Amino acid sequence: MNLLKQKQALLAPIIVLVVVVIFSLTLASSVNPTPKNLPIAIVNEDEGITVPTKGEINLGKIMVSKINEVTNSQKESAVNWIQVSSEDKVRKGLDDKKYYAALILPKDLSQKQATLMTPNPSPIEIKVLLNQGMNANASTMAGQILNNVVSQLSMNIRTEVLSELEKNNTLISANQASVLAIPILNKIENVNEIGTHTANGNAPVILITPLWMSSLIGAVIIFLGKKKANMTTSVNKLKVILEQIALAIILAFVAGFGITLMADWIGFTIPNFIDTALYLTIAYFSFHILISAVMSWVGFGGVALFALIFFFAGSIIGVAPELLPKFTHDWIYSWVPMRFGADGLREIFYFGKELSFSHSMVILVWIASVSTIVLLASAFKQNKIQKEQQLSLNE
């Protein structure tokens, strides 16, 4: 027997190459995570001042205009600046996960800038809000971007003030020199903090990963047991499917409360044990029924599909969508069920939300509902035995 003449041996290089290409694509999100259109809010509360020789001056408007000018000049901007009218509105937007960060220009911005020309200047305080809970890495990047923006604004103001003082041959005091060294102070505040013992904000992803794997394994075990059951008629099959759904509910509670209990025992900070456990229970049931519904129609081969989803999604669901390559964002991240599971858990962990019908919860319920209908419909699909019986009757 010549191994090289066997079909499997000839196909092996092609299969290996396909596997290499598929699994190498999972590395795309980690090569160079570069932000694209990262939503950052900017609030201009500057009330401006009136200068006898220059009229009304609003430094905040000038700063916003310069920021927009720089952004518009770039072909692909790292930041999507969103103007918001007040700090209260921007804080609500942060809680609603609209922005990764916010830059707040104070009411006395122009007034304090004018004091820089006097012997007793007051430094300008600009507030930076970082939305840690939305995504720790993305909020850190947003913070770095805002630090650079504030540093650039500070340098521009210092240059303008010194140029004006030099033009007037004005000597500066020691206090004035000290403030002009850093005329703008950056006051950073973390919003929706990730806290400690949450794997640097990755706790939701870490908990969803074993939940997905356990739902896949649970669905496969029940599917194998289901194949041995008496399903010669549609009524028998429907009865078995109802038992399958009942078992899925039991496994959901076991997995949901089990993973939460283990996470708490390991040392994760669980903000609300019951809400977390119940959310994971619902997520497990949604995943389990989805997998079961697909296998009920395509057979055991459906496992490969969900295994691929795990390998692809596992490396990207913890990455902010604005940091993902376009292909990964549009064709993988936008629809993988694990992503919705992690997003909903993030709201419980970092946004103080209770178990409710959030966007992520609604998606999970829809997945579970549609999958249940598809699974029940498979009861009326003819199996091999029924087809043979039908053929014999026709003969």
Protein Blocks (a to p, Z undefined) as FASTA:
>chain_A
ZZklpmklmmmmmmmmmmmmmmmmmmmmmmmpcdehiacddddfbgbjadfklopadfkl
mmmmmmmmmmmmpmbafbdcdddfbfklmmmmmmnopafbdcdddfklmmmmmmmmpmbd
cdddddddddfklomklmmmmmmmmmmmmmmmmmmmmmmmmmmmmmnopacdfklmmmmm
mmbacddddehiebjhilgopmmmmmmmmmmmmmmmmmmmmmmmmmmpccfbfklmmmmm
mmmmmmmmmmmmmmmmmmmmmmmmnopacfblmlmmmmmmmmmmmmmmmmmmmmmmnojm
lmmmmmmmmmmmmmmmmpcfklpcfklmmmmmmmgmklmmmmmmmmmmmnopacdddfkl
mmmmmmmmmmmmmmmmmmmpccfklmmmmmmmmZZ
